[in-house]
Amino acid sequence: MEISLASVEERNAVYWRSRARESRETARRMISTGPRQGMLQIASIYEKLAAMAELDPLPPALADGIQLSPRS
């Protein structure tokens, strides 16, 4: 399977690192080991997406206009 980062949000490493941080914070609050491990795996995937986004960065004009909204 090939993954491409097409949208502005998908090409922003800050966005993916934010998602990874949220996933790790959620994992810390979990009691059960299985779901906690699943959340940590998701965080790892988000970190890989951030690394991919760094290899294909946004043009500066687009990156300056991005505002990330907090997730609820």
Secondary structure, 3 states (H helix, E strand, C coil): CCCCCCCCHHHCHHHHHHHHHHHHHHHHHCCCHHHHHHHHHHHHHHHHHHHHHHHCCCCHHHHHCCCCCCCC
